[in-house]
Amino acid sequence: MKARYRYRIYPNPPQRRMLARTFGCVRVVFNDALQLRQEEYRSNGKKLSSVELQKRLITQAKHTTERWWLSEVSVTALQQSVQDACLAFKNFFQSLKGQRQGRKVGFPRCKRKSNAQSFRLTRNSFRLKSKTGKVNLAKIGDVKVNWSRELPSEPSSVTVIQDAAGRYFVSFVCEVEPIQQPTPNDGVGIDLGITTFATLSTGEKLANPRLLQRQLKKLRRLQQSLSRKVKGSGRYQIARKNVAKLHACIKDTRTDFLHKLSTKLVRENQALVLEDLNVSGMVKNRKLARAISDVGWRQFRTLLESKAIRYGRDVQVISRWEPTSQRCSCCGQIGGKKPLNVRAWTCLHCGAEHDRDVNAAINIKACIERSRNAAGGHSEALNACVEQRRNARGGLQKTGSPAAADEARTRLEVEQLSLFAC
């Protein structure tokens, strides 16, 4: 499998100017590719291929007075930019036809100078220097790299990135080997929340660091300072960069927390079960939108899924309609909906006292066997779930589709589960 390794780089002033020039050329070629493809389709009804776009926007454009400066940067970065534009159109049309899983992809938009900048180089356009510890980029030179860890193998490509805070990074794509490591636990259910970030079926609770809430006062002060500046002035750019630096600090701290937690859970458990949360719908609640956006549920799930493949673990996602907070983990009876302020409750059927989050995590873990049966083709638990969701008239409820247990899975999870089934 392939993985990305990201490092901080420190280019000198001449290299920064060359990087800015490369970012600008890549941005122009990408925007020209979007415009030319749309114009050609409107006039002739023809979709230009990547080869034709490279011929017009790179090879021929270098000999014109408007685009002669494209020859000053690496041609590999320009070619990759054209391929990115074609891939953006491909993803849009596949999403429009329902052939692409995940969220709907919008129509490709032009790149802006004010956003984060990046360009990609293939194997023939960069070289690692082991003696000096630097990376040589085509037409840029040897750039100093802060090697926080060693690369597992020879990288196949590198992406140079400049974020909104003005920091520079290189991201290498390397081939990594699977990690064979024994697991002390068979499986664990994970209930995600706001006050407590994650509650495990073992009863362990992991607190939410609330990183944005801690920096909210400082962020408000910097944004007020930015709003007083004249847009486009030098002081405006300084204030904008200060806001971007604080946002980058919050993001890096959150990413570090999620990486450490996901790695710990993947190493200690063979199977991990999560609940499919409707985050896009939950953020519409204006009272909880900021807290939900700050917690990073989706990023945590993505990290678990990617690391589980390398460690040979099983990550499953149950349907969001499962009554995990309503069902008693002892007797299995459903006690009805409960408001969010009810954190502990007593079952009216068996008299067991439950912590709301721990009980939900135990119920989530109980869905492991049902999900495994569903991956093998015939699922007894799936039939039981259908029977539970039938209303008094014998029909299916609107919120209880028979395929709900499988719809929550991604294509990657289905392939992974099929491997375990074999």
C-alpha positions in Angstrom: 0.0 0.0 0.0 1.0 3.6 -0.5 1.3 6.3 2.3 2.2 9.9 2.5 5.1 11.3 4.5 5.1 15.0 5.1 8.0 17.2 6.2 8.7 20.8 6.8 11.1 22.5 4.4 13.0 25.8 4.7 13.8 27.4 1.3 16.1 30.4 1.1 14.8 33.7 -0.5 15.8 32.9 -4.1 14.1 29.5 -3.8 11.0 31.1 -2.3 10.8 33.4 -5.3 11.1 30.4 -7.6 8.5 28.5 -5.7 6.1 31.4 -5.9 6.7 31.5 -9.7 6.0 27.8 -10.0 2.9 28.1 -7.9 1.6 30.9 -10.2 2.4 29.0 -13.4 0.7 25.9 -12.1 -2.4 27.9 -11.1 -2.6 29.6 -14.5 -2.3 26.3 -16.4 -5.0 24.7 -14.2 -7.4 27.6 -14.7 -6.7 27.7 -18.5 -7.4 24.0 -18.7 -10.8 24.4 -17.0 -11.7 27.4 -19.3 -10.5 25.8 -22.5 -12.3 22.5 -21.9 -15.5 24.3 -21.2 -15.2 26.5 -24.3 -14.4 23.5 -26.5 -17.4 21.6 -25.2 -19.8 24.5 -25.7 -18.6 25.2 -29.3 -17.9 21.8 -30.7 -19.3 19.4 -28.1 -15.9 17.8 -27.8 -14.1 16.8 -24.6 -10.4 17.5 -24.8 -8.1 14.9 -23.6 -5.1 15.5 -21.2 -2.6 15.1 -24.1 -4.4 17.7 -26.2 -4.6 20.1 -23.3 -0.9 19.8 -22.6 -0.1 20.4 -26.2 -2.1 23.6 -26.3 -1.6 25.0 -22.9 2.1 24.1 -22.4 4.0 23.3 -25.5 2.3 25.8 -27.8 1.7 28.4 -25.1 5.4 28.7 -24.3 6.0 30.3 -27.8 3.4 33.0 -27.3 3.9 36.5 -25.9 1.2 35.9 -23.2 2.6 32.7 -21.7 6.4 32.7 -22.5 7.2 32.6 -18.8 5.9 29.0 -18.5 9.3 27.8 -19.7 10.9 29.2 -16.5 9.4 26.5 -14.3 9.5 22.7 -14.4 7.4 21.2 -17.2 6.5 18.2 -15.0 4.6 20.5 -12.5 2.6 22.0 -15.4 1.8 18.5 -16.8 0.6 17.3 -13.5 -1.6 20.4 -13.2 -3.4 19.6 -16.4 -3.9 16.0 -15.2 -5.4 17.4 -12.0 -7.9 19.5 -14.0 -9.0 16.4 -16.1 -9.3 14.4 -12.9 -11.5 17.1 -11.4 -13.9 16.9 -14.3 -13.9 13.1 -14.1 -14.8 13.1 -10.4 -17.6 15.6 -11.0 -19.2 13.6 -13.8 -18.9 10.3 -11.9 -20.4 11.9 -8.9 -23.2 13.4 -11.0 -24.0 9.9 -12.4 -23.8 8.2 -9.0 -20.7 6.2 -10.0 -18.6 7.8 -7.2 -19.0 7.0 -3.6 -19.0 9.6 -0.8 -20.3 13.1 -0.9 -21.3 14.8 -4.1 -18.4 16.5 -5.9 -19.1 20.0 -7.2 -18.1 21.5 -10.6 -14.4 22.2 -10.8 -13.5 25.7 -9.6 -10.5 27.9 -10.5 -7.6 28.1 -8.2 -7.1 31.3 -6.3 -3.9 33.1 -5.3 -5.1 33.6 -1.7 -5.6 29.9 -1.0 -3.0 27.3 -0.2 -0.7 26.6 -3.1 0.8 23.3 -4.3 2.4 21.5 -7.2 3.5 17.9 -7.8 6.7 16.4 -9.3 7.2 12.9 -10.5 10.3 10.7 -9.9 12.4 12.2 -12.7 12.0 15.8 -11.4 13.3 15.5 -7.8 16.2 13.7 -6.1 17.0 13.0 -2.5 20.5 13.8 -1.3 21.5 11.5 1.6 24.8 13.3 2.3 23.4 16.8 2.7 20.0 15.8 3.9 18.3 18.0 1.3 15.9 17.4 -1.6 16.7 18.7 -5.0 13.6 20.0 -6.9 13.7 20.7 -10.6 14.6 24.3 -11.4 14.5 25.2 -7.7 17.6 23.6 -6.3 18.6 21.9 -3.0 16.1 22.7 -0.3 16.7 22.1 3.4 14.3 19.5 4.9 13.5 18.9 8.5 13.5 15.0 8.5 11.3 14.1 11.5 11.4 10.4 10.5 13.0 8.3 7.9 11.3 7.4 4.6 10.3 3.7 4.4 11.1 3.4 0.7 12.1 5.4 -2.3 9.3 7.9 -3.0 7.5 7.9 -6.3 6.3 11.5 -6.3 6.6 14.7 -4.2 4.1 17.5 -3.6 5.4 20.9 -2.6 2.8 22.8 -0.4 2.6 26.3 0.9 -0.2 26.8 3.4 -2.1 30.0 4.2 0.3 30.7 7.1 3.3 30.9 4.7 4.9 27.6 5.8 6.4 25.2 3.2 6.1 21.4 3.2 7.0 18.4 1.0 4.8 15.4 0.9 6.3 12.1 -0.4 4.3 9.1 -1.7 6.0 5.9 -0.6 5.3 2.2 -0.7 4.9 0.8 2.8 4.8 -2.8 4.1 1.9 -4.1 6.3 2.6 -4.3 10.0 2.2 -7.6 11.7 1.5 -7.0 15.3 -0.5 -9.1 17.8 -3.5 -7.5 19.4 -4.4 -7.8 23.1 -8.1 -7.3 22.5 -10.6 -8.8 20.1 -12.8 -5.8 19.5 -14.0 -2.5 20.9 -17.0 -0.3 20.3 -16.5 3.4 20.1 -19.1 6.0 20.9 -18.1 9.5 19.7 -19.3 12.6 21.5 -18.6 16.3 22.3 -18.0 16.5 26.0 -16.2 13.1 25.9 -14.5 12.7 22.6 -14.7 8.9 22.6 -16.2 6.4 25.0 -15.0 2.8 24.6 -17.1 -0.3 25.3 -14.5 -1.2 28.0 -15.8 1.8 30.0 -12.8 4.0 29.3 -13.5 7.7 28.4 -11.3 9.9 26.4 -11.8 13.6 27.0 -12.3 16.1 24.2 -9.3 18.6 24.2 -11.5 21.4 22.9 -8.7 23.0 21.0 -10.7 25.7 19.3 -12.4 26.7 22.5 -9.1 27.2 24.2 -7.9 29.6 21.5 -11.2 31.3 20.9 -10.4 34.5 22.8 -7.1 35.0 21.0 -8.7 34.2 17.6 -11.4 36.7 18.2 -8.9 39.4 19.0 -6.8 38.7 15.8 -9.9 38.6 13.6 -11.1 42.0 15.0 -7.6 43.4 14.2 -7.9 42.0 10.7 -11.3 43.6 10.2 -9.9 47.1 11.0 -7.2 46.9 8.3 -7.6 48.2 4.7 -8.0 45.2 2.5 -5.0 44.7 0.2 -2.6 46.8 2.3 0.6 45.6 3.9 -0.8 45.6 7.4 -3.8 43.6 6.1 -1.5 40.9 4.9 0.3 40.8 8.2 -2.9 40.5 10.1 -4.2 37.9 7.7 -1.1 35.8 8.2 -1.4 36.0 12.0 -5.0 34.6 11.8 -3.8 31.9 9.5 -0.9 30.9 11.8 -3.3 30.5 14.7 -5.7 28.4 12.6 -2.7 26.3 11.5 -1.6 25.8 15.2 -5.1 24.6 16.1 -5.3 22.3 13.1 -1.8 20.8 13.8 -2.7 20.1 17.5 -6.0 18.5 16.6 -4.3 16.3 13.9 -1.6 15.2 16.4 -4.3 14.2 18.9 -6.3 12.3 16.4 -3.2 10.5 15.0 -2.0 9.4 18.5 -5.5 8.2 19.5 -6.2 6.3 16.3 -2.8 4.6 16.3 -3.3 3.5 19.9 -6.8 2.0 19.2 -5.7 0.3 16.0 -2.7 -1.3 17.7 -4.7 -2.6 20.7 -7.8 -3.9 19.0 -8.5 -6.3 16.2 -11.9 -4.9 15.3 -13.2 -1.4 15.8 -16.8 -0.5 15.4 -18.1 3.1 14.9 -21.4 4.7 14.4 -22.2 6.4 11.1 -22.8 10.0 12.2 -24.7 12.6 10.1 -22.1 15.4 10.7 -23.4 17.6 7.9 -26.8 17.5 9.4 -25.7 18.0 12.9 -23.7 21.1 12.2 -27.0 22.8 11.2 -27.7 23.1 14.9 -26.4 26.6 15.5 -25.8 25.9 19.2 -23.5 22.9 18.6 -22.1 23.7 15.1 -18.8 25.1 16.4 -18.2 22.3 18.9 -19.0 19.6 16.3 -16.7 21.2 13.7 -13.9 21.4 16.3 -14.0 17.8 17.4 -13.0 16.2 14.1 -15.1 13.1 13.9 -14.7 12.5 10.2 -11.0 12.9 10.3 -10.8 10.4 13.1 -12.8 7.9 11.2 -10.6 8.3 8.1 -7.4 7.8 10.1 -8.8 4.6 11.6 -9.8 3.2 8.3 -6.4 4.0 6.6 -4.3 2.6 9.5 -6.5 -0.5 9.9 -5.5 -1.6 6.4 -1.8 -1.4 7.2 -2.2 -3.2 10.6 -4.6 -5.8 9.2 -7.5 -4.6 11.5 -11.2 -4.6 10.8 -13.0 -1.2 11.0 -16.8 -1.3 10.6 -19.4 1.4 10.6 -23.0 0.6 11.8 -26.1 2.3 10.6 -26.9 5.7 12.2 -30.4 4.5 12.8 -29.4 1.8 15.3 -30.9 2.8 18.7 -27.6 2.5 20.6 -28.5 5.1 23.2 -32.0 3.8 23.7 -31.3 0.0 24.0 -30.4 -1.5 27.3 -27.1 -3.4 26.9 -28.2 -5.9 29.6 -31.7 -7.1 28.6 -31.8 -5.6 25.0 -35.1 -3.7 25.6 -35.5 -0.2 24.1 -36.3 2.4 26.6 -37.2 5.2 24.2 -35.5 8.5 23.2 -33.7 10.5 25.8 -32.7 14.2 25.6 -29.0 15.1 25.5 -28.9 16.3 29.1 -29.7 12.8 30.4 -26.3 11.2 30.9 -27.4 8.3 33.1 -30.6 6.3 33.2 -32.1 3.2 34.7 -33.7 0.5 32.6 -37.4 0.0 33.4 -37.4 -3.6 32.3 -34.4 -5.1 34.2 -33.5 -2.2 36.6 -29.9 -1.9 35.4 -28.3 1.5 35.8 -26.4 2.7 32.7 -24.0 5.5 31.8 -25.4 6.8 28.5 -22.1 6.8 26.6 -20.8 3.5 28.0 -24.1 1.8 27.2 -24.1 3.1 23.6 -20.5 1.9 23.2 -21.4 -1.6 24.4 -24.3 -1.7 22.0 -22.1 -0.6 19.1 -19.7 -3.4 19.9 -22.5 -5.9 19.9 -23.0 -5.1 16.1 -19.6 -6.6 15.2 -20.9 -10.1 14.6 -23.8 -8.9 12.6 -21.6 -6.8 10.4 -19.3 -9.8 9.8 -22.2 -11.9 8.8 -23.4 -9.2 6.4 -20.0 -9.1 4.7 -20.2 -12.9 4.0 -23.3 -12.5 2.0 -26.2 -13.8 4.2 -26.8 -11.9 7.3 -29.0 -13.2 10.0 -28.6 -10.0 12.0 -29.7 -8.0 8.9 -32.9 -10.0 8.7 -33.5 -9.4 12.4 -32.9 -5.7 11.9 -35.5 -5.6 9.1 -38.0 -7.3 11.3 -37.4 -4.8 14.1 -38.1 -1.9 11.8 -41.4 -3.1 10.4 -44.3 -1.0 11.5 -47.7 -2.2 12.6 -49.0 -2.3 9.0 -46.2 -4.8 8.0 -44.3 -2.3 5.9 -40.8 -0.9 6.3 -40.3 2.4 8.1 -39.0 5.3 6.2 -35.8 5.5 8.3 -35.2 1.7 8.2 -33.9 0.6 4.8 -33.0 -3.2 4.7 -29.6 -2.2 3.3 -28.9 0.3 6.0 -26.2 -1.9 7.6 -24.3 -2.1 4.4 -24.9 1.4 3.0 -22.8 2.9 5.9 -19.7 1.1 4.6 -17.3 2.5 2.1 -15.9 0.6 -0.9 -12.6 0.3 0.9 -14.3 -1.4 3.9 -16.2 -3.8 1.7 -13.0 -4.9 0.0 -11.3 -5.2 3.4 -14.1 -7.2 4.9 -14.1 -9.6 1.9 -10.4 -10.2 2.6 -11.2 -11.2 6.2 -14.1 -13.4 5.0 -11.8 -15.3 2.7 
